Amino acid sequence: MTEAQTYERVRSALHDLKFLTASDSLDALAQQAAAEHWSYPAFLDRLLQAELAARQEQTIATHIRRARFPFVKTLDQFDFACQPSIHEPQIRDLATIRFVAHGENVLLLGPPGVGKTHLAISLGMAAILNGKSVAFYTVADLLDQLALDARADRLPSRLKSLARPDVLILDEMGYFPIDKRAAQFFFQLVSLRYLKGSIILTSNKSYGEWDSIFSDTVLAAAILDRLLHASTTVNIRGESFRLREKRQAGVFTGLPNHASVATQE
């Protein structure tokens, strides 16, 4: 077999095995191997590492798409200097995703605009990079979906699917009241994931104000009991990032900042 025939056989085999990145990298790596006198194992290692890196990127991209984040943010993009109430080492420790191994929860509390959703998504991204599955919902969208599923007699299957992700992010708890039936759906979900799958929840209400969210105080207490049993709470106090930017741009000057609003909520 000639060298040209061997080359075509190798390329064809890579294509048949779906090693598409390795196939695309074959020429360049072969030339580099010849120029730098690589051993055969070294050449094969570089070829396979290129394929593995590409597949890892594809896997991460797929998991990010399935998570359905409203936007993608990482922890390195968060401006901790503008939110001094946040203990950065605590957030960095959470980003190691150790809490997921035990089904522990993370609750991010604070007024609107202080970065709760950014932090939640950043922790979700850290989970994906550590091989975990993540799903993102606003509480409003989730409860609307569960109500539709209940009417269509598919609530059990929906709850079962919501129990699967390693991390479930529930954003914007507290922006509207939750009736008793919706609270029952929420309680079922929290109970299904209790100590089995982690929840990252953001809320603009302190725990003492959750009675104002749920019409049923007994359910509110039961939900909080399960969420808080094994959890980390991050309290954020500060001005909204968005309002700060507008204020600095001179768009307005009279609106109070959220540091004072937070004490009134």
C-alpha positions as CSV (number, residue, x, y, z in Angstrom):
1,M,0.0,0.0,0.0
2,T,1.4,3.4,-1.0
3,E,1.7,6.3,1.4
4,A,-1.1,8.1,-0.4
5,Q,-3.4,5.1,-0.1
6,T,-2.5,4.8,3.7
7,Y,-3.3,8.5,4.1
8,E,-6.7,8.1,2.4
9,R,-7.5,5.0,4.5
10,V,-6.7,6.8,7.7
11,R,-8.8,9.8,6.7
12,S,-11.7,7.6,5.7
13,A,-11.5,5.6,9.0
14,L,-11.5,8.8,11.0
15,H,-14.6,10.0,9.1
16,D,-16.4,6.7,9.5
17,L,-15.6,6.7,13.3
18,K,-17.1,10.3,13.4
19,F,-13.7,11.7,14.4
20,L,-14.4,14.8,12.4
21,T,-12.1,17.2,14.2
22,A,-9.3,14.6,14.0
23,S,-9.9,14.2,10.3
24,D,-9.8,18.0,9.8
25,S,-6.6,18.3,11.9
26,L,-4.8,15.4,10.2
27,D,-2.9,17.3,7.6
28,A,-1.7,20.1,9.9
29,L,-0.7,17.7,12.7
30,A,1.0,15.3,10.3
31,Q,3.1,18.2,8.9
32,Q,4.0,19.4,12.4
33,A,4.9,15.9,13.5
34,A,7.2,15.5,10.6
35,A,8.8,18.9,11.2
36,E,9.3,18.3,14.9
37,H,10.1,14.6,14.7
38,W,7.3,13.4,16.9
39,S,7.0,9.8,17.8
40,Y,4.0,7.8,16.5
41,P,2.4,7.8,20.0
42,A,2.9,11.6,20.3
43,F,1.3,12.2,17.0
44,L,-1.7,9.9,17.8
45,D,-2.0,11.6,21.2
46,R,-2.2,15.1,19.7
47,L,-4.8,13.9,17.1
48,L,-7.0,12.3,19.7
49,Q,-6.7,15.2,22.1
50,A,-7.9,17.5,19.4
51,E,-10.9,15.3,18.9
52,L,-11.7,15.0,22.6
53,A,-11.4,18.8,23.1
54,A,-13.9,19.4,20.3
55,R,-16.3,16.9,21.7
56,Q,-16.1,18.4,25.1
57,E,-16.9,21.8,23.7
58,Q,-19.9,20.3,21.8
59,T,-21.1,18.7,25.0
60,I,-20.8,21.9,27.0
61,A,-22.6,23.8,24.2
62,T,-25.4,21.2,24.2
63,H,-25.8,21.4,28.0
64,I,-25.9,25.2,27.9
65,R,-28.6,25.1,25.2
66,R,-30.7,22.6,27.2
67,A,-30.4,24.6,30.3
68,R,-32.3,27.4,28.5
69,F,-30.5,30.3,30.3
70,P,-32.0,33.7,29.4
71,F,-28.3,34.8,28.9
72,V,-24.9,33.3,29.6
73,K,-22.7,34.8,32.3
74,T,-19.7,33.5,34.2
75,L,-18.5,34.4,37.7
76,D,-15.5,36.2,36.2
77,Q,-17.9,38.7,34.6
78,F,-19.5,39.6,38.0
79,D,-18.4,42.9,39.5
80,F,-17.9,42.0,43.1
81,A,-16.4,45.5,43.8
82,C,-19.8,47.0,43.1
83,Q,-21.6,44.7,45.6
84,P,-19.5,44.7,48.8
85,S,-22.2,42.9,50.7
86,I,-21.3,39.7,48.8
87,H,-18.5,37.6,50.3
88,E,-16.6,36.7,47.2
89,P,-14.7,33.7,48.7
90,Q,-18.1,32.2,49.6
91,I,-19.3,32.5,46.0
92,R,-16.0,31.1,44.7
93,D,-16.4,28.2,47.0
94,L,-20.0,27.5,45.8
95,A,-18.6,27.6,42.2
96,T,-16.6,24.4,43.0
97,I,-20.1,22.8,42.9
98,R,-19.4,20.6,46.0
99,F,-22.9,21.4,47.2
100,V,-24.4,19.5,44.3
101,A,-22.9,16.2,45.4
102,H,-25.2,16.2,48.5
103,G,-28.3,17.8,46.9
104,E,-27.8,21.0,48.8
105,N,-29.5,24.3,47.8
106,V,-28.3,27.8,47.3
107,L,-30.7,30.7,47.9
108,L,-29.8,34.2,46.7
109,L,-31.8,37.0,48.4
110,G,-31.8,40.7,47.6
111,P,-33.6,43.5,45.9
112,P,-34.0,43.7,42.1
113,G,-30.9,44.3,40.0
114,V,-28.2,43.4,42.5
115,G,-26.9,40.4,40.5
116,K,-28.9,37.5,41.8
117,T,-29.7,36.0,38.4
118,H,-26.2,36.6,37.2
119,L,-24.8,34.7,40.1
120,A,-27.3,31.9,39.7
121,I,-26.5,31.5,36.0
122,S,-22.8,31.7,36.8
123,L,-23.1,28.8,39.3
124,G,-25.2,26.9,36.7
125,M,-22.4,27.4,34.2
126,A,-19.8,26.2,36.7
127,A,-22.0,23.1,37.2
128,I,-22.1,22.4,33.4
129,L,-18.3,22.8,33.2
130,N,-18.1,20.2,35.9
131,G,-20.3,17.7,34.0
132,K,-23.6,18.4,35.7
133,S,-27.0,18.9,34.1
134,V,-28.8,22.2,34.7
135,A,-32.3,23.6,34.0
136,F,-33.4,27.2,34.3
137,Y,-36.9,28.6,34.9
138,T,-38.4,31.7,36.2
139,V,-40.8,30.8,39.0
140,A,-43.7,32.4,37.0
141,D,-43.0,30.4,33.9
142,L,-42.5,27.2,35.9
143,L,-45.8,27.5,37.7
144,D,-47.6,28.4,34.5
145,Q,-46.2,25.2,32.9
146,L,-47.1,23.1,35.9
147,A,-50.7,24.4,35.8
148,L,-51.0,23.5,32.1
149,D,-49.6,20.1,32.8
150,A,-52.1,19.5,35.6
151,R,-55.0,20.3,33.3
152,A,-53.6,18.0,30.6
153,D,-53.1,15.2,33.2
154,R,-49.3,15.1,32.6
155,L,-48.2,16.7,35.9
156,P,-46.5,13.5,37.2
157,S,-44.3,13.2,34.1
158,R,-43.4,16.9,34.2
159,L,-42.4,16.7,37.9
160,K,-40.4,13.6,37.1
161,S,-38.5,15.4,34.4
162,L,-37.9,18.4,36.7
163,A,-36.4,16.0,39.2
164,R,-33.7,14.8,36.8
165,P,-31.3,17.8,36.4
166,D,-28.5,17.9,38.9
167,V,-29.2,21.6,39.4
168,L,-32.5,23.4,39.0
169,I,-32.4,27.2,38.9
170,L,-35.6,28.9,40.0
171,D,-35.4,32.7,39.3
172,E,-37.5,35.6,40.6
173,M,-39.4,34.1,43.6
174,G,-41.6,36.8,45.3
175,Y,-42.5,39.1,42.4
176,F,-46.1,37.9,42.5
177,P,-48.4,36.0,45.0
178,I,-48.7,32.2,44.6
179,D,-52.1,30.7,45.1
180,K,-52.7,27.5,47.1
181,R,-52.8,25.2,44.0
182,A,-49.6,26.6,42.6
183,A,-48.0,26.4,46.0
184,Q,-49.0,22.7,46.2
185,F,-47.2,22.1,42.8
186,F,-44.1,24.0,44.1
187,F,-44.1,21.9,47.3
188,Q,-44.3,18.7,45.3
189,L,-41.3,19.8,43.2
190,V,-39.2,20.8,46.2
191,S,-40.1,17.6,48.0
192,L,-39.1,15.5,44.9
193,R,-35.7,17.1,44.8
194,Y,-35.2,17.2,48.6
195,L,-31.6,16.1,49.3
196,K,-31.4,14.5,45.9
197,G,-31.1,17.4,43.4
198,S,-29.8,20.9,44.1
199,I,-32.0,24.0,43.7
200,I,-30.6,27.5,43.2
201,L,-33.3,30.0,44.0
202,T,-33.4,33.8,43.7
203,S,-35.8,35.9,45.6
204,N,-36.4,39.6,46.3
205,K,-38.1,38.7,49.6
206,S,-36.5,37.8,52.9
207,Y,-37.6,34.5,54.5
208,G,-39.8,36.4,57.0
209,E,-41.8,37.8,54.0
210,W,-42.5,34.5,52.3
211,D,-45.9,34.4,54.0
212,S,-46.8,37.3,51.7
213,I,-45.9,35.1,48.6
214,F,-47.9,32.0,49.5
215,S,-51.6,32.2,50.4
216,D,-51.1,29.1,52.6
217,T,-48.7,29.7,55.5
218,V,-48.4,26.0,56.3
219,L,-47.2,25.2,52.8
220,A,-44.9,28.2,52.9
221,A,-43.3,26.9,56.1
222,A,-43.1,23.3,54.7
223,I,-41.4,24.6,51.5
224,L,-38.9,26.7,53.4
225,D,-38.2,23.8,55.8
226,R,-37.1,21.6,52.9
227,L,-35.2,24.4,51.0
228,L,-33.3,25.5,54.1
229,H,-32.5,22.1,55.7
230,A,-29.3,21.7,53.7
231,S,-28.5,25.1,52.1
232,T,-26.4,28.2,51.8
233,T,-28.1,31.6,51.9
234,V,-26.4,34.6,50.2
235,N,-27.9,38.0,51.3
236,I,-27.2,40.8,48.9
237,R,-27.7,44.4,49.7
238,G,-26.8,47.2,47.3
239,E,-27.8,49.3,44.4
240,S,-29.1,47.8,41.2
241,F,-26.4,47.4,38.6
242,R,-28.8,48.7,35.9
243,L,-29.9,51.8,37.9
244,R,-26.3,52.6,38.8
245,E,-25.4,52.6,35.2
246,K,-28.3,55.0,34.4
247,R,-27.5,57.2,37.3
248,Q,-23.8,57.4,36.3
249,A,-24.9,58.3,32.8
250,G,-27.0,61.1,34.2
251,V,-30.3,59.7,33.0
252,F,-31.9,60.4,36.4
253,T,-30.8,61.6,39.8
254,G,-33.8,61.4,42.1
255,L,-34.7,57.7,42.4
256,P,-33.6,56.1,45.7
257,N,-31.1,53.3,45.5
258,H,-31.9,49.7,46.4
259,A,-29.9,49.7,49.5
260,S,-32.6,51.7,51.1
261,V,-35.5,50.0,49.2
262,A,-34.3,46.6,50.5
263,T,-35.0,47.6,54.1
264,Q,-38.6,48.4,53.1
265,E,-39.4,45.2,51.2
